[in-house]
Amino acid sequence: MATSPRPEAGVFQISTGTAELADDGVGGWLLTINGAQSSHVDPFDPANLEFEYMRQMTAALDDAHPDRTAPLRMLHLGAAACALPRSLAHRYPQSRHVAVEIDAELARLARDWFDLPRAPRLRIRVGDAREVVEALTEGTRDVVIRDVFAESVTPAHLKTVEFTRAVRRLLAPGGLYLANCGDRRDLQSVRREVATIAEAFSNIELIADPSMFKGRRSGNIVVVAGDGPLPDSPALERILRSDPEPARLLTGGAAIDFARRAPAFWDQA
């Protein structure tokens, strides 16, 4: 009889450095990669997402796709312990997920540690996120989620206009691109990321802690982008405000204005 995975706390050598798995004291597990917190997994409840940006992404997807039976095709760039792919596979039981992870050993450990859905519900593909995006067939994904970090920084080749246009080609009509953008209080990088994504997509909206928008803290801003309309959603705003870590939604001109004429990121010649 098959047994469920049983994680054990410890430090593990992976292909790109070191991974530490720690018991959070209440039944969950925190994964830290090369000193940066990367994933939190609740083995008993896939819907329990500890990281606020994952809850924000889930709220945005729920707003765009209220039908939980929708057979969504989701591509996750950046997998780590697959907390978000696992949660969304549970939330949308007819959905199919591919999680791209550059670290082969980390991908193996995630499967060993946690009871992740099996293919075809969730496949882990080892490779570079950009190479995978550029190799996949046009128009074959409904949602692409970028959550890739090397320590605390998104690799430069995953922040450019050229890469973002490749993501757009991959999306079916009405598809959504969600990007987790981390930055310091000066917001210089995330403003450029917003300008970059606006070069490729017709419509964007931004989600973050209000103090993040005001430059009072470092942290994460979620960018939601699509070529279809992203209307102001009072329901989404209410959900974001009622979160344990309340967030603000910027839409339309306010989202575009956030970039403040910041230059987009382009591939280097």
N, C-alpha and C positions, 0 to 999 in steps of 0.2 A: 504493500500500500504506500502510495506517495505521501510524503510528509511536507508540511508547509515550511517555507524558509524560516530560519531562526538566526536573526542578526546577533552579532556579538560586538561589544564595544572594543575599539582598538585602533591602531594606526596601521595603515596598509600602503605598501608601495604600489603605485599605479603607473601607467605609461608616461604620464605627464608630470609626475611628482609624487605627492603624498596625499592620501585621503584619511581623514579621521572620522570614525563613526562613534557617536556618543549617545547614551541613553538620556533623554530629557527629564527623567524622573517621574513622568506621568504616563508612560507607556509608548511614547513616540521616540523617534530617532532623528538626530541632527547630523547631517553630513557636511564636513568642512573640507575643502580642497585647497591645498597649498595656502592655508591660513584664512581663507575666505569662506564664510557660510554659504553653502550651495543649495541644500535641499533639506526639507523636514518632512518626514513620512510618519503618518499615524497608521500602524498596521491594521487597526480595527475599523477605521473610518476613512475611506478615500476622500470623502467630501471635506474633511477637516484640513484646511490649508493654513499653515502657520504664517507664511510670508504674505504680507499685505498686497504686494503687486500681483500675486497669483489670484487672490480673491478679487482684485480689481479686473483682471483679465476675464475671470469667470463671469463676473457681473456684466461686462460688455458683451460677452458671447451670449449669455442668457437673454440680454436685451435684443440682440440681433436675431437670435434663433430660439424663440420661446417654445417651439415644438421639440420636446426632448426625444421624440422618436426620429428626428431628422438623421439621415444616414451621412453625416458630415465626414469629409475626408480631411484630416488634420495632419499637418507636418510641423513637428517641433524641432527647432534648431537649437541644440543644447539639451541634453537629457539628464545628466548627473544621476540622481536616484529615481528619476521619472515621476516625481510627485505630481506635477500638473498633468502629464499624459494619463497617468493612472486615475486621477480624479475626474478628468473629462471623459474618459472611457466609461467610467461608472455613471456619470451624469447623463451622458448621451449613449445609451446602450447599443444603438445601431451604428455608432460612429466607428471609423477605422483610423488608426494612428500610426505614424512612423516617427520615431524619435531619433534624431541624428546626434551621435556622440563621437567626438574625435578620439577619446581615450578607450581603447579596446578592453583594457583590464578593468576600468571602472564600469563599463557596460556589463562585463561578466559578473562583477561583484554585485551590481544592482539586481541582476536576475537571481543571484544566489541569496541575497539578503532579504528580498521582499517578494511578496506574492503578486507579481505584476501580471496583468492580462497577457495571454499568449497570442501569437499570430493566428489569424489576421487582425485581431482587435488592436494589438500593440506590437509592433516590430521595432527593434533597436537596430539601427544601421550605423556601422562604424565608418566614419569618414569626416572630411572637412565640410562644414555646412555650405560654403559657397560652391564647392565642387558638386555636391549633391544637388543643390538647387539648379545649377546650370545643366545638369545631366538629365533631370526629370522632364517629362512630357508637358508641353504647354497646356494650361487649362485643366489640370488634373487635381487641384486642391481647392477646397472651400475655405480653409483657414490655414495660415502660416503664422507660427509664433516664434519669434526670435528671442532667445534667452541664453545667449552665449557670452561667457566671460572667461578671460584668462586672468586669474586672481580677481581683481575688482574692475577690470577694463574690458569692454567689448573689442575684439580684434578689429583692426582698422579696415581690413578687406570686407568686413560684414557691415560697414557703416556708410558705404559709398552710394552714389546715385546709380552707378552701373549695377551693383548688387541688388539694390532695391528695385530697379527695373526688371531684373531677372526674377525676383519674387513676384512682381506684378504679372509677368507673363505666365507664371505658374498657376495663378489663381483663375478659377472659373468665374464667369460673370456673377457679380454680387459677392465675390469673395472678400475676406478680411485679412489684413496683415496687422499683427499685434507685436510691438517691439518693446522690450524692457530696456530702458535707457537709464543707466546709472551716471551720476555726476556729482561734483563737489558743489559748494554753495554758490560759486560764481556762475554756474549754469552755462558756461561757454560751450562745452561739448554737446550738451543736450539741445541747446538752441540750434546748433549746426545740424544735429541729427533731425530735428523737426524740419528745418529747411531742406535737408536732403530728401526726406520722405515726401515732402510736398512737391518736389521736382518730379516724382514718379506717380503720385496718386492725386486724384482730383479733390478728395475730401479727407480731412484728418480731425481727430479729437484727442484730447490729452486728459490723463487722469493722474492725480498725485495728491499727496498731503498738501493742504493750502500753504503751509509754511515753506514747502519745497518750491512752489511757484514764486514765492516772494524772496527766494534766495537766503532764507534763514537757516537752512540745514542742508546737508548732503543726503542723498538717497536716490530714489528711483522715480522716474516718470514713465507711465505706460502710454505709448502712442498707438492709437487705433486708426487704421487707414483703409480706404476703399475707393473704388471708382463710382460706386453707387452712393446714394444719399445717406448721410449719417445725421438724421434729424435730432434736434434737441429732444431729450427723453426725460421727462419729469420722473418716470419710474426708475430709470437708471440713477438719476441724481439722488433720489431718496435712498436707494440701496447703498450707494457709496457713502452718503452722509451717516447712515445707520451702522456702518461697519465699526468694529471695535477701534479701528484707527481711521477715523473719518477722512474721506477724500473729496476733492473738488473735481468737477468735470468742466473742461473748456472745449467749446465747439465753435464752428464757423470762423468768423473773423477773429475772435479772441484767440483761437488756437493758432491761426496763421500769424497773428501779430506777436505771439510769444517768441517767434524766431527773430524778430526785430532786425530784419535784413541781414541775418547772420549768413556767412557764406556756406554753401553746401559742401559736403565731402565728395571728392571725386577720386577715382583711381589715379595714382601717380603715373605720369608718362614714362 
